[in-house]
Amino acid sequence: MSETKASNTNRVAQTMKAAASMSGFTLDVISAAKKAGCPAFRGARVYLDDLDEFLAANPALLNLSPADRLDFETKAVKKQKAQFDLNLVKGDYIHRGEVADHVRKTETISKKVLRKFLLNELPAKGEMLSRAALIELTEDIFDRICSEKQKAFSKWM
């Protein structure tokens, strides 16, 4: 069995009338899709995912009424949202609020590291640093901040 057929086994109608009922399209739209050569029709069965793809690619070919076109577009948006919600639950996507909170926490950690460095590790006010020593201190603080950020974001890598 091919991959396409296997992926469509959940949404199969046994007749065109059942396909119209399950998909929400009128029987006229289903018939027009069949006449236009839609690959969703195999034997007596109608594979609804293939039908949806065909109608999305060929809405003008089927001369959909405004009500049917709106219905189809609404279904397509609902399907995309449902897929996104599923991916969100599975952890494939990260909610933007969670990312914003995480960035705020990471920036707070960076500020703490920098504050600690400025208060505790910089030489006294009158003490002079050589250029090499200043570069070394700057690289050290930069490495510490990057290390803290790497730790904070490692949960998403």
LOVODREN-20732 format. One line per field, with one value per residue: residue number from 1; chain; x, y, z of N, C-alpha, C, CB in turn. Coordinates in nm, 4 decimals. Glycine has a CB too. Layout:
% LOVODREN-20732
margu: (NUM:...)
sevex: (A:...)
n.x: (X:...)
n.y: (Y:...)
n.z: (Z:...)
ca.x: (X:...)
ca.y: (Y:...)
ca.z: (Z:...)
c.x: (X:...)
c.y: (Y:...)
c.z: (Z:...)
cb.x: (X:...)
cb.y: (Y:...)
cb.z: (Z:...)
END
This chain:
% LOVODREN-20732
margu: (1:2:3:4:5:6:7:8:9:10:11:12:13:14:15:16:17:18:19:20:21:22:23:24:25:26:27:28:29:30:31:32:33:34:35:36:37:38:39:40:41:42:43:44:45:46:47:48:49:50:51:52:53:54:55:56:57:58:59:60:61:62:63:64:65:66:67:68:69:70:71:72:73:74:75:76:77:78:79:80:81:82:83:84:85:86:87:88:89:90:91:92:93:94:95:96:97:98:99:100:101:102:103:104:105:106:107:108:109:110:111:112:113:114:115:116:117:118:119:120:121:122:123:124:125:126:127:128:129:130:131:132:133:134:135:136:137:138:139:140:141:142:143:144:145:146:147:148:149:150:151:152:153:154:155:156:157)
sevex: (A:A:A:A:A:A:A:A:A:A:A:A:A:A:A:A:A:A:A:A:A:A:A:A:A:A:A:A:A:A:A:A:A:A:A:A:A:A:A:A:A:A:A:A:A:A:A:A:A:A:A:A:A:A:A:A:A:A:A:A:A:A:A:A:A:A:A:A:A:A:A:A:A:A:A:A:A:A:A:A:A:A:A:A:A:A:A:A:A:A:A:A:A:A:A:A:A:A:A:A:A:A:A:A:A:A:A:A:A:A:A:A:A:A:A:A:A:A:A:A:A:A:A:A:A:A:A:A:A:A:A:A:A:A:A:A:A:A:A:A:A:A:A:A:A:A:A:A:A:A:A:A:A:A:A:A:A)
n.x: (0.0859:0.0606:0.2233:0.0590:-0.2014:-0.2082:-0.1945:-0.4418:-0.6362:-0.7899:-0.9856:-1.2097:-1.4700:-1.7470:-1.9254:-2.0246:-2.2249:-2.1924:-1.9413:-2.0005:-2.1529:-1.9663:-1.7594:-1.8768:-1.9194:-2.1341:-2.3218:-2.3121:-2.0692:-1.8907:-1.9438:-1.8632:-1.5911:-1.5136:-1.5724:-1.3857:-1.1552:-1.0426:-0.8133:-0.9061:-1.1044:-1.1364:-1.2232:-1.5255:-1.4879:-1.4173:-1.1521:-1.1068:-0.9073:-0.7485:-0.9411:-0.9883:-0.7349:-0.7334:-0.9519:-0.8597:-0.6501:-0.7821:-1.0139:-1.1506:-1.1934:-1.3995:-1.6114:-1.7227:-1.9821:-2.0226:-2.0881:-2.0083:-1.7338:-1.6506:-1.7143:-1.5367:-1.2873:-1.3009:-1.3023:-1.0476:-0.8825:-0.9542:-0.8596:-0.5820:-0.5333:-0.6006:-0.4010:-0.1751:-0.2269:-0.2098:0.0605:0.1733:0.0998:0.2390:0.4891:0.6334:0.6250:0.6857:0.5215:0.4741:0.4582:0.5859:0.8437:0.9051:0.8988:1.1104:1.3251:1.3256:1.3977:1.6514:1.7850:1.7789:1.9488:2.1838:2.2225:2.2691:2.5109:2.6785:2.6554:2.7664:3.0251:3.1042:3.0878:3.2448:3.4747:3.6131:3.9008:4.0083:3.9097:4.1258:4.3182:4.5133:4.4695:4.6318:4.6186:4.5961:4.5109:4.2622:4.1263:4.1248:3.9628:3.7218:3.6640:3.6304:3.3977:3.2152:3.2216:3.1137:2.8519:2.7532:2.7734:2.5842:2.3515:2.3523:2.3089:2.0525:1.8970:1.9322:1.7366:1.5693:1.7086)
n.y: (-0.1189:0.2208:0.5197:0.7479:0.6437:0.5066:0.7119:0.8261:0.6638:0.7145:0.8991:0.8210:0.7898:0.5847:0.6269:0.8777:1.0366:0.9946:1.1081:1.3728:1.4306:1.3847:1.5606:1.8068:1.9438:2.0150:1.7694:1.8297:1.9659:1.7613:1.5848:1.7466:1.7632:1.4991:1.4740:1.6536:1.5141:1.4481:1.2892:1.1670:0.9844:0.6527:0.3591:0.2790:0.4319:0.7437:0.9437:1.1609:1.3469:1.3711:1.4764:1.7248:1.8461:1.8571:2.0256:2.2549:2.3217:2.3623:2.5483:2.7233:2.5718:2.4084:2.5736:2.6829:2.7835:3.1015:3.0503:2.7814:2.8094:2.9756:2.8062:2.5944:2.7288:2.8024:2.5504:2.4636:2.6432:2.5784:2.3177:2.3580:2.5020:2.3092:2.1209:2.2726:2.3159:2.0514:1.9963:2.1791:2.0738:1.8328:1.9309:2.0270:2.2891:2.6022:2.7976:3.1465:3.3096:3.1562:3.1546:3.4298:3.4674:3.3028:3.4295:3.6713:3.5760:3.4769:3.7107:3.8388:3.6715:3.7228:3.9928:3.9682:3.8243:4.0103:4.2293:4.1149:4.0755:4.3433:4.4564:4.2921:4.1897:4.3709:4.5801:4.8031:5.1540:5.3373:5.1753:5.0744:4.9059:4.6896:4.6832:4.4197:4.2864:4.4064:4.3237:4.0490:4.0369:4.1342:3.9389:3.7232:3.7929:3.8056:3.5397:3.4130:3.5172:3.4228:3.1496:3.1156:3.1861:2.9850:2.7582:2.8199:2.8123:2.5574:2.3666:2.3705:2.2782)
n.z: (0.0000:-0.0841:0.0462:0.0402:0.0249:0.2682:0.4536:0.4336:0.5379:0.7621:0.6953:0.5056:0.2801:0.1992:-0.0060:-0.2493:-0.1470:0.1279:0.1481:0.0955:0.3200:0.5271:0.4635:0.4406:0.2101:-0.0687:-0.2521:-0.5191:-0.5458:-0.4807:-0.6916:-0.9066:-0.8547:-0.8986:-1.1726:-1.2672:-1.2462:-0.9997:-0.7802:-0.5522:-0.5717:-0.5643:-0.6850:-0.5316:-0.3156:-0.1415:-0.0757:0.1683:0.2539:0.0255:-0.1405:-0.0160:-0.0586:-0.3390:-0.3911:-0.2697:-0.4362:-0.6756:-0.6779:-0.8536:-1.0791:-1.0030:-0.9796:-0.7403:-0.5229:-0.3533:-0.0833:-0.0509:-0.1052:0.1063:0.3173:0.2637:0.2890:0.5580:0.6776:0.5999:0.7389:1.0021:1.0087:0.9782:1.2154:1.4058:1.3519:1.4188:1.6944:1.7835:1.7262:1.9004:2.1480:2.1311:2.1553:1.9441:1.8748:2.0368:2.2695:2.2300:2.4577:2.6490:2.5448:2.5623:2.8425:2.9124:2.7844:2.9265:3.1836:3.1241:3.0517:3.2980:3.4434:3.3010:3.3661:3.6421:3.6434:3.5160:3.6943:3.9273:3.8374:3.7855:4.0428:4.2104:4.0796:3.9197:3.9083:4.1749:4.1880:4.1386:4.0311:3.7591:3.4501:3.2227:2.8647:2.7694:3.0015:3.0427:2.8112:2.8611:3.0930:2.9860:2.7920:2.9650:3.1150:2.9059:2.8160:3.0438:3.0531:2.8066:2.8545:3.0609:2.9219:2.7280:2.8875:2.9794:2.7466:2.6563:2.6929:2.4737:2.2646)
ca.x: (0.0000:0.1455:0.2208:-0.0565:-0.3215:-0.2027:-0.2186:-0.5799:-0.7296:-0.8772:-1.0936:-1.2552:-1.6153:-1.7795:-2.0020:-2.0156:-2.3197:-2.1254:-1.8319:-2.0622:-2.1918:-1.8465:-1.6730:-1.9513:-1.9434:-2.2573:-2.3035:-2.2751:-1.9253:-1.8244:-1.9580:-1.7797:-1.4520:-1.4938:-1.5704:-1.2631:-1.0411:-0.9857:-0.7594:-0.9625:-1.2038:-1.0743:-1.3324:-1.6448:-1.4480:-1.3710:-1.0513:-1.1420:-0.7894:-0.7141:-1.0462:-0.9585:-0.6180:-0.7728:-1.0372:-0.7754:-0.5701:-0.8668:-1.1475:-1.2165:-1.2316:-1.5235:-1.7144:-1.7872:-2.0645:-1.9569:-2.1104:-1.9220:-1.5946:-1.6294:-1.7167:-1.4113:-1.1777:-1.3158:-1.2563:-0.9028:-0.8221:-0.9744:-0.7699:-0.4477:-0.5263:-0.5995:-0.2671:-0.0840:-0.2522:-0.1552:0.2057:0.2054:0.0870:0.3480:0.6156:0.7032:0.6296:0.6941:0.4311:0.5519:0.4633:0.6894:0.9724:0.9260:0.9347:1.2440:1.4220:1.3339:1.4763:1.7899:1.8409:1.7991:2.0721:2.2950:2.2436:2.3303:2.6512:2.7478:2.6595:2.8653:3.1559:3.1355:3.1039:3.3419:3.5949:3.6879:4.0008:3.9683:3.8960:4.2527:4.4073:4.5180:4.4814:4.6943:4.5234:4.5789:4.4313:4.1263:4.0708:4.1019:3.8458:3.6044:3.6357:3.5820:3.2578:3.1382:3.2107:3.0224:2.7146:2.7170:2.7566:2.4549:2.2461:2.3529:2.2423:1.9102:1.8272:1.9630:1.6171:1.5029:1.8017)
ca.y: (0.0000:0.3399:0.6101:0.8362:0.5705:0.4733:0.8310:0.8687:0.5605:0.7643:0.9814:0.7589:0.7742:0.4704:0.6743:1.0228:1.0970:0.9924:1.2055:1.5053:1.4441:1.3894:1.6752:1.9310:1.9983:1.9647:1.6578:1.8893:1.9947:1.6313:1.5363:1.8311:1.7235:1.3708:1.5020:1.7279:1.4232:1.4452:1.1572:1.1179:0.8817:0.5243:0.2621:0.3444:0.5128:0.8818:0.9761:1.3002:1.4347:1.3981:1.5655:1.8590:1.8988:1.8865:2.1443:2.3705:2.3553:2.3881:2.5981:2.7860:2.4626:2.3487:2.6762:2.6793:2.8980:3.1763:2.9827:2.6633:2.8547:3.0207:2.6859:2.5238:2.8052:2.7916:2.4159:2.4570:2.7172:2.4973:2.2021:2.4078:2.5352:2.1830:2.0635:2.3548:2.2842:1.9185:2.0102:2.2522:1.9766:1.7363:1.9973:2.0665:2.4347:2.6618:2.9118:3.2705:3.3574:3.0780:3.2049:3.5633:3.4493:3.2433:3.5343:3.7625:3.5101:3.4704:3.8451:3.8635:3.5993:3.7976:4.1136:3.9273:3.7913:4.1355:4.3064:4.0497:4.1057:4.4851:4.4872:4.2106:4.1452:4.4803:4.6376:4.9257:5.2700:5.3989:5.0761:5.0752:4.7746:4.6899:4.6510:4.2740:4.2481:4.4529:4.2325:3.9217:4.0539:4.1480:3.8062:3.6393:3.8250:3.7662:3.3931:3.3770:3.5489:3.3266:3.0192:3.1173:3.1840:2.8521:2.6701:2.8545:2.7752:2.4201:2.2817:2.3714:2.2323)
ca.z: (0.0000:-0.0928:0.1619:0.0287:0.0624:0.4104:0.5353:0.4192:0.5816:0.8679:0.6420:0.3814:0.2693:0.1136:-0.1218:-0.2691:-0.0532:0.2582:0.1390:0.1095:0.4603:0.6125:0.4309:0.4516:0.0770:-0.1296:-0.3449:-0.6486:-0.5422:-0.4847:-0.8299:-0.9931:-0.8308:-0.9671:-1.3169:-1.2984:-1.2392:-0.8653:-0.7472:-0.4267:-0.6027:-0.5970:-0.6756:-0.4772:-0.1993:-0.1600:0.0254:0.1972:0.2580:-0.1146:-0.1906:0.0375:-0.1299:-0.4759:-0.3913:-0.2353:-0.5543:-0.7923:-0.6431:-0.9690:-1.1682:-0.9564:-0.9804:-0.6093:-0.4856:-0.2452:0.0459:-0.0469:-0.0984:0.2432:0.4003:0.2403:0.3487:0.7032:0.7144:0.5826:0.8508:1.1231:0.9994:1.0069:1.3568:1.4803:1.3349:1.4990:1.8353:1.8080:1.7295:2.0231:2.2573:2.1166:2.1859:1.8221:1.8755:2.1699:2.2788:2.2349:2.5962:2.7166:2.4951:2.6199:2.9838:2.9183:2.7469:3.0417:3.2884:3.0781:3.0621:3.4413:3.4783:3.2413:3.4475:3.7690:3.6161:3.4884:3.8188:4.0143:3.7811:3.8040:4.1845:4.2828:4.0103:3.8573:4.0003:4.2460:4.1006:4.1002:3.9738:3.6129:3.3866:3.0909:2.7571:2.7667:3.1184:3.0174:2.7113:2.9287:3.1783:2.8993:2.7369:3.0745:3.1436:2.7879:2.8211:3.1525:3.0109:2.7011:2.9186:3.1296:2.8204:2.6682:2.9843:2.9860:2.6233:2.6164:2.6991:2.3443:2.1594)
c.x: (0.0896:0.1266:0.0982:-0.1839:-0.3236:-0.2351:-0.3655:-0.6818:-0.8229:-0.9968:-1.1332:-1.4061:-1.6430:-1.8568:-1.9820:-2.1096:-2.2595:-2.0110:-1.8861:-2.0995:-2.0704:-1.7634:-1.7437:-1.9754:-2.0749:-2.2234:-2.2639:-2.1252:-1.8459:-1.8287:-1.8695:-1.6325:-1.4211:-1.4835:-1.4431:-1.1384:-0.9720:-0.9373:-0.8154:-1.0603:-1.1324:-1.1795:-1.4572:-1.6101:-1.4019:-1.2772:-1.0582:-1.0220:-0.7448:-0.8156:-1.0210:-0.8416:-0.6547:-0.8569:-0.9581:-0.6955:-0.6551:-1.0036:-1.2212:-1.2678:-1.3684:-1.6389:-1.7956:-1.8722:-1.9919:-1.9724:-2.0203:-1.7752:-1.5613:-1.6246:-1.5850:-1.2944:-1.1820:-1.2661:-1.1049:-0.8314:-0.8360:-0.8806:-0.6259:-0.4316:-0.5199:-0.4624:-0.1646:-0.1006:-0.1956:-0.0029:0.2517:0.2023:0.2021:0.4835:0.6947:0.7165:0.6364:0.6055:0.5126:0.5608:0.5712:0.8285:1.0038:0.9661:1.0765:1.3518:1.4382:1.4202:1.6243:1.8573:1.8653:1.9264:2.1930:2.3264:2.3098:2.4782:2.7315:2.7621:2.7648:3.0067:3.1955:3.1619:3.2206:3.4740:3.6711:3.7893:3.9469:3.9790:4.0301:4.3473:4.4000:4.5330:4.5540:4.5880:4.4940:4.4908:4.2849:4.0553:4.0368:3.9779:3.7170:3.5656:3.5785:3.4343:3.1676:3.1166:3.1133:2.8765:2.6685:2.6928:2.6221:2.3391:2.2374:2.2826:2.0909:1.8350:1.8517:1.8395:1.5447:1.5924:1.8072)
c.y: (0.1239:0.4290:0.7011:0.7658:0.5397:0.5933:0.8738:0.7695:0.6088:0.8407:0.9281:0.7457:0.6618:0.5110:0.8252:1.0946:1.1024:1.0946:1.3470:1.5307:1.4628:1.5149:1.8085:1.9992:1.9419:1.8490:1.7089:1.9170:1.8649:1.5758:1.6156:1.7945:1.5930:1.3918:1.5746:1.6417:1.4178:1.3039:1.0980:1.0033:0.7559:0.4164:0.3357:0.4391:0.6522:0.9128:1.1266:1.3943:1.4703:1.4937:1.7092:1.9232:1.9405:2.0133:2.2707:2.4173:2.3994:2.4460:2.6586:2.6797:2.4079:2.4473:2.6741:2.8035:2.9733:3.1086:2.8606:2.7028:2.8992:2.9012:2.6099:2.5960:2.7987:2.6559:2.4045:2.5276:2.6373:2.3776:2.2441:2.4401:2.4092:2.1170:2.1399:2.3232:2.1482:1.9243:2.0833:2.1579:1.8754:1.7981:2.0373:2.2181:2.4821:2.7851:3.0400:3.3288:3.2860:3.1254:3.3411:3.5535:3.3966:3.3467:3.6333:3.7035:3.5053:3.6071:3.8826:3.7949:3.6740:3.9228:4.0795:3.8963:3.9192:4.2197:4.2482:4.0826:4.2504:4.5182:4.4146:4.1868:4.2542:4.5345:4.7652:5.0449:5.3263:5.3043:5.0782:4.9327:4.7894:4.6540:4.5014:4.2270:4.2890:4.3622:4.0981:3.9282:4.0613:4.0128:3.7133:3.6661:3.7849:3.6149:3.3482:3.4023:3.4503:3.1877:3.0104:3.1130:3.0474:2.7517:2.6937:2.8065:2.6300:2.3300:2.2756:2.3231:2.0828)
c.z: (0.0000:0.0291:0.1590:0.0736:0.2117:0.4969:0.5321:0.4739:0.6909:0.8140:0.5048:0.3870:0.1703:-0.0122:-0.1351:-0.1730:0.0874:0.2607:0.1564:0.2554:0.5509:0.5885:0.4488:0.3180:0.0234:-0.2230:-0.4833:-0.6547:-0.5513:-0.6274:-0.9256:-0.9763:-0.9032:-1.1181:-1.3589:-1.2847:-1.1039:-0.8308:-0.6174:-0.4494:-0.6494:-0.5756:-0.6283:-0.3630:-0.2396:-0.0440:0.0512:0.2046:0.1157:-0.1774:-0.1440:-0.0368:-0.2723:-0.4825:-0.3553:-0.3566:-0.6736:-0.7587:-0.7626:-1.0657:-1.1314:-0.9521:-0.8502:-0.5873:-0.3748:-0.1092:0.0583:-0.0345:0.0448:0.3386:0.3871:0.3061:0.5006:0.7502:0.7034:0.6981:0.9804:1.1250:1.0319:1.1548:1.4421:1.4709:1.4182:1.6477:1.8733:1.8182:1.8551:2.1427:2.2525:2.1491:2.0631:1.8111:2.0196:2.1694:2.2978:2.3762:2.6748:2.6739:2.5575:2.7665:2.9977:2.8843:2.8623:3.1532:3.2511:3.0878:3.2088:3.4887:3.4243:3.3225:3.5800:3.7510:3.5944:3.6147:3.9141:3.9664:3.8093:3.9508:4.2492:4.2114:3.9367:3.9572:4.0652:4.1515:4.0523:4.0307:3.8212:3.5610:3.2540:2.9871:2.7542:2.8828:3.0994:2.9159:2.7758:3.0189:3.0955:2.8391:2.8430:3.1028:3.0268:2.7869:2.9295:3.1129:2.9036:2.7584:2.9895:3.0307:2.7536:2.7586:2.9824:2.8625:2.5813:2.6191:2.5645:2.2320:2.1558)
cb.x: (-0.0972:0.1148:0.3486:-0.0716:-0.3317:-0.0658:-0.1303:-0.6085:-0.6541:-0.7995:-1.0511:-1.1879:-1.6849:-1.8603:-2.1545:-2.0492:-2.4526:-2.0716:-1.7578:-2.1875:-2.2714:-1.7602:-1.6230:-1.8795:-1.8252:-2.3319:-2.4322:-2.3538:-1.8878:-1.8911:-2.1049:-1.8017:-1.4248:-1.6095:-1.6924:-1.2511:-0.9422:-1.0895:-0.6099:-1.0320:-1.3041:-0.9456:-1.2963:-1.7448:-1.3367:-1.4920:-0.9065:-1.2170:-0.6729:-0.7080:-1.1856:-0.9268:-0.5054:-0.8497:-1.1535:-0.6796:-0.4857:-0.8854:-1.1365:-1.1194:-1.1275:-1.5034:-1.8069:-1.6827:-2.2082:-2.0131:-2.2587:-1.9429:-1.5696:-1.7406:-1.8352:-1.3860:-1.1830:-1.4631:-1.3232:-0.8618:-0.8883:-1.1201:-0.7772:-0.4177:-0.6463:-0.7088:-0.2261:-0.1092:-0.4019:-0.1978:0.2546:0.1068:-0.0497:0.3498:0.6993:0.6303:0.5064:0.8426:0.3299:0.4907:0.3284:0.6723:0.9708:0.7988:0.8366:1.2533:1.3762:1.1930:1.4238:1.7957:1.7467:1.6775:2.0693:2.2622:2.1103:2.2579:2.6631:2.6738:2.5198:2.8435:3.1565:3.0212:2.9785:3.2818:3.5589:3.5921:4.1335:4.0568:3.8195:4.3199:4.3729:4.6341:4.3421:4.8151:4.5783:4.7162:4.4888:4.1284:4.1700:4.2254:3.8608:3.6318:3.7625:3.6652:3.2422:3.2100:3.3484:3.0571:2.7056:2.8270:2.8704:2.4433:2.2708:2.4963:2.2988:1.8931:1.8695:2.0703:1.5216:1.4538:1.9423)
cb.y: (0.0005:0.4187:0.6950:0.8856:0.4415:0.4190:0.9459:0.8940:0.4400:0.8525:1.1310:0.6200:0.9080:0.3688:0.6391:1.0606:1.0179:0.8500:1.1924:1.5175:1.3219:1.2661:1.6638:2.0242:1.9654:2.0777:1.5735:2.0200:2.0718:1.5323:1.5451:1.9811:1.7085:1.2732:1.5853:1.8493:1.4618:1.4934:1.1658:1.2308:0.9313:0.4974:0.1438:0.2401:0.4427:0.9849:0.9324:1.3068:1.3664:1.2662:1.5172:1.8511:1.7939:1.7691:2.1255:2.3351:2.2363:2.2618:2.7017:2.8816:2.3510:2.2897:2.6571:2.6668:2.8534:3.3173:2.9409:2.5777:2.9710:3.1189:2.5952:2.5086:2.9505:2.8126:2.3101:2.5197:2.8570:2.4495:2.1387:2.5316:2.6204:2.0873:2.0646:2.5052:2.2876:1.8214:2.0838:2.3694:1.9031:1.6801:1.9086:2.0120:2.4957:2.6977:2.8929:3.3733:3.3383:2.9275:3.2159:3.6487:3.3538:3.1235:3.6090:3.7938:3.3679:3.4189:3.9475:3.8138:3.4545:3.8359:4.1854:3.8050:3.6983:4.2144:4.3076:3.8955:4.0790:4.5718:4.4535:4.0811:4.0401:4.5936:4.6679:4.9486:5.3776:5.4547:4.9369:5.1640:4.7098:4.5900:4.6967:4.2037:4.3127:4.5984:4.2128:3.8826:4.1801:4.2507:3.7453:3.6633:3.9751:3.8111:3.3300:3.4563:3.6947:3.3201:2.9934:3.2415:3.2925:2.8067:2.6934:3.0053:2.8675:2.3627:2.3330:2.5092:2.2883)
cb.z: (0.1241:-0.2210:0.1660:-0.1150:-0.0177:0.4469:0.4877:0.2764:0.6297:0.9613:0.6333:0.3590:0.2240:0.1921:-0.1075:-0.4156:-0.0518:0.2895:0.0034:0.0189:0.5048:0.5885:0.2884:0.5422:-0.0193:-0.2068:-0.3540:-0.6728:-0.4131:-0.3851:-0.8751:-0.9610:-0.6794:-0.9346:-1.3562:-1.2079:-1.3414:-0.7616:-0.7370:-0.3530:-0.7106:-0.5095:-0.5786:-0.4290:-0.1222:-0.1662:-0.0207:0.3262:0.3354:-0.1955:-0.1431:0.1884:-0.1330:-0.5354:-0.2934:-0.1193:-0.5940:-0.8686:-0.5331:-1.0417:-1.1637:-0.8208:-1.1010:-0.4984:-0.4397:-0.2382:0.0612:-0.1723:-0.1993:0.2855:0.3613:0.0905:0.3026:0.7454:0.6257:0.4479:0.8663:1.1324:0.8576:0.9226:1.3974:1.4274:1.1863:1.4729:1.8643:1.6966:1.6054:2.0443:2.2493:1.9753:2.2707:1.7001:1.8024:2.2090:2.3956:2.1413:2.6645:2.6860:2.3402:2.6058:3.0527:2.8222:2.6174:3.0955:3.3135:2.9338:2.9957:3.5234:3.4229:3.0960:3.4730:3.8266:3.4924:3.3808:3.8867:4.0169:3.6307:3.7510:4.2578:4.3132:3.9145:3.8090:3.9251:4.3729:4.1722:4.2199:4.0269:3.5618:3.3657:3.0850:2.6202:2.7726:3.2467:2.9668:2.5943:3.0113:3.2637:2.7871:2.6772:3.2010:3.1735:2.6585:2.8457:3.2796:2.9575:2.5943:3.0181:3.2178:2.7150:2.6402:3.1272:3.0015:2.5115:2.7073:2.8069:2.3133:2.1813)
END
